[in-house]
Amino acid sequence: MAGYGNQPIIIVDPSKQRTTGKDALSMNIASAKAVASIVRTTLGPKGMDKMLVNIMGDITLTNDGATILEEMEIEHPTARMIVEVAKTQEKIAGDGTTSAVVMAGALLERAQKLIEAGVHPTVLVRGYTLATEKALKVLNDYAITVDKNDREMLEKIANTSITGKASEMAGDLLAKICVDALYAIEHNGIVNVDEDIVLTKEIGGTVHDTELINGIAIRKEALHNEMPRRIENAKIALIDTDLTFSKTSTKSKLHVDRAEQLADFKEQEKANFRAMIQKIIDTGANVVFCSKMMEDYSLHFFKEANIFATRRVKEEDMNVLSRSTGATLVRNVNEITADDLGYAELVEQEDEHEEKTYIKGFKDARTMTIVIKGGSEHVTDNVERVFDDALHVVKSVYEDGKIVPGGGASEIEVAQALRSYAASVEGREQLAILAFADAVEDIPRAIAENCGFDSIDTLIDLRAKHGTVKNAGLDIETGDVVDMLERGIIDPLRVKTQAIKSASEAATMVLRVDDMLRSRKQAMMDVDPEHDIHNYDME
């Protein structure tokens, strides 16, 4: 910037990289479109999978948009904003992440063309805001009210979510498990699938062997073959610390004059340890789950007290046990009391040689466990993601009682309504509303492309048929336009409305940016070896 005497006045740190005006906007739009293009090919039941390999060489195979974007190391700030769209969609609706990201990319792509034609970004923001409000109203009017006790309808919704995620061969079973689990945990109209449904994976068998268990199942067994395998009216202690001989936290020296002194010291250690174990026994506990190491010496005392005990229980299992049984996670055994114990009607290791323990029957909790089985870790990981999406979409319909036809039917309904609405809007905002309609139609267009059909012909057929059949959508097997409700292809209203909200908000945020300041990465300053902190004596 020129200043007095033609001398430049620097008002920005030279180490910052600055991009302004249309250059900043074009760069941001290009970044958002790049993210959308990554997940676009995964959209729909026939979408392709992505193979993600992390720095450790671990492989993830998935077509779940949220997982793909979460695993990618995205650096561009605008691209990260689009990733946040997926996270928001996943958190609120449980599904539809790919649709939200693809729609955001389509909105920005069409906005870029209008900006190049001379439309100001502020006008586009106003137009997109009007279009969003109209689209949400159209969707709410278009939605169908369903009975939350209609099991068949909920299973269809779950099946629609499952289709296209490499598990549809067992779709009917997985959908039934989702609905059974939801009804089992429902209490006074409240459904908490995140806390009350536990997903656990086992390698072996096939997906068809996946089962629903009323209670909690953990992959642990009794540590001694003489411990009881079945405990009724279980009083459960959750120990979140090591049950080992105590050691001093600082370096110390023990001076002994004779062998008897060393024996006395060791005996005192054992006495202190026995006293710690006795504190647990005195509470009346008959089941002990320990998250960390448990000394073998303690097993004798637990066995004599007829206590079922196991160790190295996973942190997530300990948290679930705490929520379900009401037990307190005890980190100082010397302070444990009977009030810290939890309750379950039954703790059982059904097969003496099976490494699995079941905890069932809680006072205030309705915890269910879905045991996912498959021939490999990749299969079980994928089915776990399938259940996560399906459970949340079923929860959405159960809570809202609203559905819309799938197969692109709702997007065509919204697009046609927006085009009619645009004619009533004066000014250049009309162009933005028309662009919004085109962007919404990008969803059925991408679905058709991923199925191998001609996207232009598909859109023409959808628009034409939709005039007489409001539920008309794309049959992914034949390419025909058919009634989606009759085919049982349905989506939760919440998924569709949230996708439009998330995509619109992300697009308008990007369009408002006309100046971008970015710090350049700088390497750490080299330190001479003699000045390394590890070379200093800190004592």
NUBA-61781 format. One line per field, with one value per residue (C-alpha): z, y, x; residue number from 1. Coordinates in nm, 2 decimals. Example, Ala and Ser with C-alpha at 12.3 -4.5 7.8 and 13.67 -1.06 7.14 Angstrom:
<nodes>
up = 0.78; 0.71
north = -0.45; -0.11
east = 1.23; 1.37
n = 1; 2
</nodes>
This chain:
<nodes>
up = 0.00; -0.10; 0.17; 0.22; -0.03; -0.22; 0.06; 0.12; 0.45; 0.57; 0.79; 0.76; 0.90; 0.60; 0.72; 0.65; 0.31; 0.19; -0.08; -0.15; -0.37; -0.64; -0.60; -0.24; -0.33; -0.63; -0.42; -0.14; -0.38; -0.56; -0.22; -0.13; -0.47; -0.44; -0.11; -0.26; -0.56; -0.33; -0.18; -0.48; -0.62; -0.29; -0.30; -0.33; -0.30; -0.59; -0.47; -0.48; -0.18; -0.08; 0.06; 0.33; 0.46; 0.76; 0.85; 1.04; 0.73; 0.87; 0.60; 0.61; 0.34; 0.34; 0.14; 0.45; 0.38; 0.75; 0.79; 0.47; 0.55; 0.91; 0.81; 0.55; 0.65; 0.51; 0.56; 0.36; 0.60; 0.36; 0.30; 0.67; 0.69; 0.45; 0.67; 0.96; 0.75; 0.75; 1.12; 1.19; 0.97; 1.14; 1.48; 1.42; 1.17; 1.19; 0.81; 0.49; 0.53; 0.17; 0.04; 0.25; 0.13; -0.24; -0.22; -0.06; -0.35; -0.60; -0.45; -0.46; -0.82; -0.94; -0.73; -0.90; -1.25; -1.14; -0.98; -1.31; -1.49; -1.26; -0.97; -0.63; -0.36; -0.12; -0.36; -0.38; 0.00; 0.02; -0.26; -0.10; 0.23; 0.07; -0.11; 0.21; 0.39; 0.10; 0.07; 0.43; 0.41; 0.10; 0.27; 0.58; 0.36; 0.15; 0.45; 0.55; 0.91; 1.04; 1.36; 1.56; 1.66; 1.29; 1.31; 0.94; 0.85; 1.08; 0.93; 0.58; 0.69; 0.85; 0.53; 0.31; 0.52; 0.51; 0.13; -0.06; 0.24; 0.15; 0.41; 0.22; 0.18; 0.55; 0.54; 0.66; 0.97; 1.05; 1.01; 1.24; 1.50; 1.48; 1.54; 1.82; 1.99; 1.97; 2.11; 2.39; 2.51; 2.47; 2.80; 2.82; 2.46; 2.51; 2.29; 2.36; 2.10; 2.18; 2.54; 2.57; 2.27; 2.28; 1.96; 2.00; 1.73; 1.70; 1.42; 1.31; 1.14; 0.90; 0.92; 0.94; 1.28; 1.43; 1.73; 1.98; 2.35; 2.63; 2.85; 2.81; 2.66; 2.72; 2.59; 2.93; 3.14; 3.51; 3.60; 3.80; 3.70; 4.05; 4.05; 4.00; 3.64; 3.73; 3.99; 4.05; 4.22; 4.13; 4.34; 4.10; 4.19; 3.91; 3.99; 3.77; 3.91; 3.94; 4.20; 4.25; 4.53; 4.61; 4.51; 4.62; 4.37; 4.43; 4.44; 4.78; 4.95; 5.20; 5.44; 5.59; 5.83; 5.80; 5.58; 5.83; 5.78; 5.41; 5.47; 5.72; 5.46; 5.19; 5.44; 5.53; 5.15; 5.12; 5.44; 5.29; 4.97; 5.15; 5.34; 5.01; 4.86; 5.18; 5.15; 4.83; 4.98; 5.28; 5.06; 4.98; 4.61; 4.44; 4.10; 4.03; 3.70; 3.69; 3.40; 3.47; 3.60; 3.87; 4.07; 4.05; 4.43; 4.46; 4.27; 4.57; 4.80; 4.54; 4.48; 4.85; 4.88; 4.59; 4.38; 4.00; 3.90; 3.57; 3.46; 3.18; 3.08; 2.81; 2.91; 2.70; 2.86; 3.20; 3.12; 2.99; 3.30; 3.52; 3.34; 3.33; 3.68; 3.87; 3.99; 4.06; 3.89; 4.20; 4.16; 4.52; 4.66; 5.02; 4.99; 4.84; 5.02; 4.95; 4.80; 4.51; 4.40; 4.10; 4.06; 3.79; 3.81; 3.65; 3.56; 3.37; 3.17; 2.98; 2.85; 3.08; 2.77; 2.61; 2.66; 2.70; 3.00; 3.00; 3.24; 3.24; 3.43; 3.55; 3.78; 3.59; 3.25; 2.94; 2.79; 2.48; 2.30; 1.93; 1.88; 1.52; 1.36; 1.03; 0.86; 0.90; 1.09; 0.78; 0.76; 1.12; 1.11; 0.81; 0.97; 1.29; 1.07; 0.91; 1.25; 1.36; 1.07; 1.07; 1.44; 1.42; 1.12; 1.29; 1.61; 1.40; 1.26; 1.60; 1.75; 1.47; 1.31; 0.97; 0.65; 0.28; -0.02; -0.12; -0.45; -0.53; -0.50; -0.23; -0.41; -0.73; -0.53; -0.37; -0.70; -0.88; -0.60; -0.59; -0.97; -0.93; -0.63; -0.81; -1.06; -0.77; -0.65; -0.80; -0.85; -0.90; -0.60; -0.85; -1.02; -0.68; -0.61; -0.95; -0.89; -0.55; -0.73; -0.97; -0.68; -0.50; -0.81; -0.81; -0.56; -0.79; -1.07; -0.87; -0.77; -1.14; -1.24; -0.97; -1.09; -1.44; -1.59; -1.80; -1.55; -1.80; -1.91; -1.55; -1.45; -1.74; -1.65; -1.28; -1.36; -1.60; -1.38; -1.07; -1.21; -1.18; -0.92; -0.62; -0.48; -0.81; -0.76; -0.93; -0.93; -0.90; -1.05; -1.37; -1.41; -1.42; -1.24; -0.99; -0.67; -0.39; -0.11; -0.29; -0.31; 0.06; -0.02; 0.24; 0.43; 0.76; 0.71; 0.95; 0.73; 0.43; 0.61; 0.79; 0.47; 0.31; 0.62; 0.65; 0.28; 0.26; 0.57; 0.46; 0.11; 0.24; 0.48; 0.20; -0.02; 0.25; 0.25; 0.03; 0.22; 0.35; 0.58; 0.63; 0.84; 0.66; 0.83; 0.97; 1.07; 1.44; 1.52; 1.53; 1.88; 1.94; 2.11; 2.41; 2.47; 2.45; 2.77; 2.82; 2.87; 3.18; 3.53; 3.68; 4.03
north = 0.00; 0.34; 0.59; 0.93; 0.99; 0.68; 0.47; 0.15; 0.12; -0.23; -0.30; -0.68; -0.91; -1.01; -1.37; -1.38; -1.49; -1.26; -1.33; -1.08; -1.02; -1.26; -1.45; -1.54; -1.63; -1.85; -2.03; -2.10; -2.22; -2.45; -2.60; -2.67; -2.82; -3.04; -3.19; -3.25; -3.42; -3.67; -3.80; -3.75; -4.09; -4.26; -4.11; -4.35; -4.73; -4.79; -4.55; -4.66; -4.72; -4.54; -4.70; -4.49; -4.59; -4.41; -4.35; -4.68; -4.87; -4.95; -4.97; -4.84; -4.94; -4.73; -4.52; -4.33; -3.96; -3.87; -4.14; -4.05; -3.68; -3.75; -3.97; -3.74; -3.49; -3.18; -2.86; -2.58; -2.38; -2.37; -2.74; -2.79; -2.59; -2.83; -3.12; -2.95; -2.97; -3.34; -3.35; -3.14; -3.35; -3.67; -3.52; -3.39; -3.64; -3.94; -3.98; -3.78; -3.65; -3.71; -3.54; -3.23; -3.20; -3.27; -3.01; -2.75; -2.81; -2.77; -2.45; -2.30; -2.42; -2.24; -1.94; -1.91; -1.90; -1.62; -1.42; -1.45; -1.32; -1.01; -1.11; -0.98; -1.25; -1.05; -1.09; -1.47; -1.49; -1.33; -1.55; -1.87; -1.76; -1.72; -2.05; -2.23; -2.10; -2.20; -2.54; -2.63; -2.53; -2.74; -3.04; -3.01; -2.98; -3.28; -3.50; -3.79; -3.85; -4.20; -4.39; -4.44; -4.78; -4.89; -5.15; -5.23; -4.86; -4.82; -5.14; -4.99; -4.67; -4.87; -5.08; -4.77; -4.64; -4.98; -5.03; -4.95; -4.99; -5.34; -5.50; -5.51; -5.89; -5.90; -5.58; -5.73; -5.88; -5.57; -5.35; -5.58; -5.56; -5.18; -5.16; -5.42; -5.24; -4.90; -5.04; -5.21; -4.89; -4.66; -4.51; -4.25; -4.15; -4.10; -4.29; -4.26; -4.48; -4.33; -4.44; -4.72; -4.93; -5.08; -5.19; -5.46; -5.65; -6.02; -6.16; -6.49; -6.61; -6.39; -6.08; -6.30; -6.42; -6.06; -6.07; -5.84; -5.91; -5.77; -5.63; -5.59; -5.84; -5.79; -6.01; -6.11; -6.43; -6.52; -6.52; -6.84; -7.17; -7.20; -6.86; -6.87; -6.85; -6.73; -6.46; -6.36; -6.02; -5.91; -5.63; -5.49; -5.31; -5.12; -5.07; -4.81; -4.86; -5.13; -5.40; -5.46; -5.43; -5.06; -4.91; -4.58; -4.30; -4.19; -4.37; -4.51; -4.75; -5.03; -5.11; -5.46; -5.63; -5.98; -6.20; -6.20; -5.82; -5.87; -6.14; -5.92; -5.64; -5.86; -6.00; -5.64; -5.57; -5.88; -5.77; -5.43; -5.58; -5.83; -5.54; -5.35; -5.66; -5.71; -5.35; -5.46; -5.78; -5.60; -5.39; -5.70; -5.70; -6.04; -5.92; -5.72; -5.56; -5.41; -5.18; -5.23; -5.49; -5.73; -5.92; -6.29; -6.30; -6.14; -6.41; -6.65; -6.41; -6.33; -6.70; -6.78; -6.50; -6.65; -6.34; -6.33; -6.11; -6.01; -5.75; -5.52; -5.44; -5.17; -4.82; -4.79; -5.11; -4.97; -4.65; -4.85; -5.07; -4.76; -4.60; -4.92; -5.06; -4.73; -4.83; -4.57; -4.60; -4.64; -4.50; -4.53; -4.87; -4.77; -4.53; -4.78; -4.83; -5.03; -4.71; -4.74; -5.07; -5.12; -5.37; -5.62; -5.91; -6.15; -6.17; -6.49; -6.65; -6.90; -7.12; -7.20; -7.19; -6.88; -6.55; -6.35; -6.24; -6.11; -5.86; -5.83; -5.68; -5.32; -5.11; -4.78; -4.86; -5.04; -5.12; -5.34; -5.48; -5.55; -5.81; -5.76; -6.06; -6.09; -6.27; -5.99; -5.67; -5.46; -5.63; -5.57; -5.21; -5.14; -5.30; -5.09; -4.78; -4.91; -4.96; -4.62; -4.46; -4.69; -4.65; -4.27; -4.25; -4.48; -4.27; -3.95; -4.10; -4.23; -3.89; -3.67; -3.91; -3.76; -3.93; -3.84; -4.06; -4.15; -4.21; -3.83; -3.77; -3.51; -3.32; -3.30; -3.18; -2.90; -2.81; -2.77; -2.57; -2.34; -2.27; -2.17; -1.96; -1.78; -1.63; -1.44; -1.29; -0.96; -0.87; -1.08; -1.30; -1.48; -1.61; -1.74; -1.93; -2.09; -2.19; -2.33; -2.55; -2.68; -2.76; -2.96; -3.16; -3.25; -3.52; -3.74; -3.65; -3.80; -4.10; -4.17; -4.13; -4.37; -4.63; -4.60; -4.42; -4.11; -3.83; -3.59; -3.85; -3.95; -3.59; -3.53; -3.85; -3.76; -3.41; -3.54; -3.82; -3.61; -3.39; -3.68; -3.90; -3.69; -3.98; -4.06; -4.15; -4.35; -4.73; -4.80; -5.14; -5.06; -4.69; -4.65; -4.38; -4.54; -4.47; -4.48; -4.53; -4.85; -4.97; -4.89; -4.65; -4.38; -4.13; -3.94; -3.58; -3.47; -3.60; -3.40; -3.07; -3.08; -3.15; -2.84; -2.63; -2.74; -2.71; -2.36; -2.23; -2.36; -2.20; -1.86; -1.85; -1.92; -1.65; -1.39; -1.42; -1.17; -1.15; -1.43; -1.40; -1.71; -1.76; -1.93; -2.25; -2.20; -2.47; -2.49; -2.31; -2.54; -2.58; -2.65; -2.99; -2.83; -2.62; -2.92; -2.93; -3.29; -3.21; -3.00; -3.14; -3.06; -3.20
east = 0.00; 0.15; 0.21; 0.38; 0.66; 0.56; 0.70; 0.49; 0.30; 0.29; -0.02; -0.01; 0.26; 0.48; 0.47; 0.10; -0.03; -0.31; -0.57; -0.84; -1.15; -1.25; -0.92; -1.01; -1.36; -1.26; -1.00; -1.25; -1.51; -1.26; -1.16; -1.52; -1.59; -1.29; -1.42; -1.76; -1.61; -1.43; -1.75; -1.98; -1.91; -2.01; -2.37; -2.66; -2.71; -2.48; -2.21; -1.84; -1.62; -1.31; -1.00; -0.83; -0.49; -0.35; 0.02; 0.03; -0.09; -0.44; -0.70; -1.06; -1.30; -1.62; -1.86; -1.98; -1.92; -1.86; -1.60; -1.42; -1.40; -1.30; -1.01; -0.87; -0.60; -0.76; -0.56; -0.74; -0.96; -1.26; -1.24; -1.24; -1.56; -1.72; -1.60; -1.78; -2.10; -2.07; -2.01; -2.31; -2.53; -2.41; -2.47; -2.82; -2.96; -2.73; -2.72; -2.72; -2.37; -2.27; -2.59; -2.51; -2.16; -2.25; -2.53; -2.29; -2.05; -2.33; -2.45; -2.10; -2.04; -2.36; -2.28; -1.94; -2.10; -2.34; -2.06; -1.87; -2.18; -2.19; -2.41; -2.28; -2.22; -2.44; -2.73; -2.66; -2.66; -3.00; -3.14; -3.00; -3.15; -3.50; -3.46; -3.37; -3.67; -3.90; -3.74; -3.79; -4.15; -4.20; -4.04; -4.26; -4.57; -4.45; -4.37; -4.59; -4.69; -4.63; -4.71; -4.40; -4.54; -4.55; -4.27; -4.29; -4.24; -3.94; -3.78; -3.82; -3.65; -3.36; -3.33; -3.32; -3.02; -2.85; -2.89; -2.57; -2.33; -2.21; -2.44; -2.77; -2.74; -2.83; -3.04; -3.37; -3.19; -3.00; -3.31; -3.51; -3.23; -3.23; -3.60; -3.60; -3.32; -3.50; -3.82; -3.63; -3.46; -3.76; -3.87; -4.15; -4.10; -3.73; -3.47; -3.10; -2.93; -2.58; -2.58; -2.83; -2.72; -2.38; -2.21; -1.95; -1.76; -1.65; -1.44; -1.59; -1.90; -2.09; -2.30; -2.61; -2.48; -2.51; -2.74; -2.92; -2.86; -3.08; -2.81; -2.44; -2.19; -1.82; -1.54; -1.40; -1.41; -1.36; -0.99; -1.01; -1.18; -1.32; -1.49; -1.87; -1.99; -2.34; -2.42; -2.78; -2.86; -2.51; -2.35; -2.09; -1.77; -1.60; -1.23; -1.06; -0.70; -0.44; -0.49; -0.12; 0.13; 0.18; 0.51; 0.67; 0.65; 1.00; 1.34; 1.41; 1.65; 1.58; 1.86; 1.84; 2.08; 1.95; 1.73; 1.44; 1.40; 1.35; 1.10; 0.92; 0.91; 0.76; 0.51; 0.40; 0.36; 0.13; -0.06; -0.13; -0.24; -0.47; -0.62; -0.69; -0.86; -1.06; -1.19; -1.36; -1.49; -1.63; -1.85; -2.06; -1.95; -1.99; -1.87; -1.55; -1.46; -1.11; -1.00; -0.63; -0.39; -0.50; -0.24; -0.27; -0.23; -0.57; -0.75; -0.73; -0.91; -1.18; -1.23; -1.26; -1.52; -1.72; -1.66; -1.66; -1.36; -1.20; -0.94; -0.84; -1.19; -1.20; -1.27; -1.59; -1.72; -1.65; -1.84; -2.14; -2.14; -2.13; -2.42; -2.63; -2.56; -2.53; -2.18; -1.92; -1.58; -1.35; -1.00; -0.90; -0.97; -0.91; -1.21; -1.46; -1.79; -2.11; -2.27; -2.02; -2.16; -2.39; -2.67; -2.77; -3.01; -2.77; -2.40; -2.32; -2.05; -2.27; -2.00; -1.70; -1.47; -1.63; -1.46; -1.78; -1.97; -2.33; -2.47; -2.85; -3.14; -3.08; -3.29; -3.31; -3.14; -3.26; -2.92; -2.90; -2.59; -2.56; -2.29; -2.16; -2.01; -1.82; -1.54; -1.28; -1.22; -1.30; -1.64; -1.73; -1.60; -1.83; -2.13; -2.07; -2.09; -2.40; -2.57; -2.47; -2.64; -2.95; -3.01; -3.00; -3.24; -3.49; -3.46; -3.53; -3.85; -3.95; -3.91; -4.04; -4.30; -4.23; -4.09; -4.04; -4.01; -3.66; -3.49; -3.46; -3.84; -3.81; -3.54; -3.74; -4.04; -3.83; -3.66; -3.99; -4.14; -3.84; -3.86; -4.23; -4.14; -3.85; -4.10; -4.26; -3.93; -3.81; -3.45; -3.14; -3.23; -3.45; -3.13; -3.00; -3.32; -3.31; -2.95; -3.05; -3.31; -3.05; -2.82; -3.09; -3.14; -2.77; -2.86; -3.07; -2.83; -2.54; -2.74; -2.82; -2.46; -2.34; -2.59; -2.46; -2.76; -2.78; -2.83; -3.00; -3.25; -3.31; -3.38; -3.62; -3.81; -3.83; -3.96; -4.22; -4.34; -4.34; -4.62; -4.87; -4.70; -4.57; -4.37; -4.19; -3.83; -3.55; -3.54; -3.17; -3.20; -3.39; -3.35; -3.73; -3.92; -4.16; -4.36; -4.11; -4.36; -4.49; -4.13; -4.07; -3.78; -3.83; -3.61; -3.66; -3.77; -3.50; -3.22; -3.35; -3.42; -3.09; -2.90; -3.05; -2.98; -2.62; -2.54; -2.70; -2.52; -2.18; -2.23; -2.33; -2.04; -1.80; -1.97; -1.93; -1.55; -1.36; -1.03; -0.82; -0.52; -0.32; 0.00; 0.28; 0.41; 0.75; 1.00; 1.11; 1.43; 1.73; 1.87; 2.24; 2.29; 2.46; 2.14; 1.90; 1.68; 1.76; 2.13; 2.05; 2.06; 1.71; 1.79
n = 1; 2; 3; 4; 5; 6; 7; 8; 9; 10; 11; 12; 13; 14; 15; 16; 17; 18; 19; 20; 21; 22; 23; 24; 25; 26; 27; 28; 29; 30; 31; 32; 33; 34; 35; 36; 37; 38; 39; 40; 41; 42; 43; 44; 45; 46; 47; 48; 49; 50; 51; 52; 53; 54; 55; 56; 57; 58; 59; 60; 61; 62; 63; 64; 65; 66; 67; 68; 69; 70; 71; 72; 73; 74; 75; 76; 77; 78; 79; 80; 81; 82; 83; 84; 85; 86; 87; 88; 89; 90; 91; 92; 93; 94; 95; 96; 97; 98; 99; 100; 101; 102; 103; 104; 105; 106; 107; 108; 109; 110; 111; 112; 113; 114; 115; 116; 117; 118; 119; 120; 121; 122; 123; 124; 125; 126; 127; 128; 129; 130; 131; 132; 133; 134; 135; 136; 137; 138; 139; 140; 141; 142; 143; 144; 145; 146; 147; 148; 149; 150; 151; 152; 153; 154; 155; 156; 157; 158; 159; 160; 161; 162; 163; 164; 165; 166; 167; 168; 169; 170; 171; 172; 173; 174; 175; 176; 177; 178; 179; 180; 181; 182; 183; 184; 185; 186; 187; 188; 189; 190; 191; 192; 193; 194; 195; 196; 197; 198; 199; 200; 201; 202; 203; 204; 205; 206; 207; 208; 209; 210; 211; 212; 213; 214; 215; 216; 217; 218; 219; 220; 221; 222; 223; 224; 225; 226; 227; 228; 229; 230; 231; 232; 233; 234; 235; 236; 237; 238; 239; 240; 241; 242; 243; 244; 245; 246; 247; 248; 249; 250; 251; 252; 253; 254; 255; 256; 257; 258; 259; 260; 261; 262; 263; 264; 265; 266; 267; 268; 269; 270; 271; 272; 273; 274; 275; 276; 277; 278; 279; 280; 281; 282; 283; 284; 285; 286; 287; 288; 289; 290; 291; 292; 293; 294; 295; 296; 297; 298; 299; 300; 301; 302; 303; 304; 305; 306; 307; 308; 309; 310; 311; 312; 313; 314; 315; 316; 317; 318; 319; 320; 321; 322; 323; 324; 325; 326; 327; 328; 329; 330; 331; 332; 333; 334; 335; 336; 337; 338; 339; 340; 341; 342; 343; 344; 345; 346; 347; 348; 349; 350; 351; 352; 353; 354; 355; 356; 357; 358; 359; 360; 361; 362; 363; 364; 365; 366; 367; 368; 369; 370; 371; 372; 373; 374; 375; 376; 377; 378; 379; 380; 381; 382; 383; 384; 385; 386; 387; 388; 389; 390; 391; 392; 393; 394; 395; 396; 397; 398; 399; 400; 401; 402; 403; 404; 405; 406; 407; 408; 409; 410; 411; 412; 413; 414; 415; 416; 417; 418; 419; 420; 421; 422; 423; 424; 425; 426; 427; 428; 429; 430; 431; 432; 433; 434; 435; 436; 437; 438; 439; 440; 441; 442; 443; 444; 445; 446; 447; 448; 449; 450; 451; 452; 453; 454; 455; 456; 457; 458; 459; 460; 461; 462; 463; 464; 465; 466; 467; 468; 469; 470; 471; 472; 473; 474; 475; 476; 477; 478; 479; 480; 481; 482; 483; 484; 485; 486; 487; 488; 489; 490; 491; 492; 493; 494; 495; 496; 497; 498; 499; 500; 501; 502; 503; 504; 505; 506; 507; 508; 509; 510; 511; 512; 513; 514; 515; 516; 517; 518; 519; 520; 521; 522; 523; 524; 525; 526; 527; 528; 529; 530; 531; 532; 533; 534; 535; 536; 537; 538; 539
</nodes>
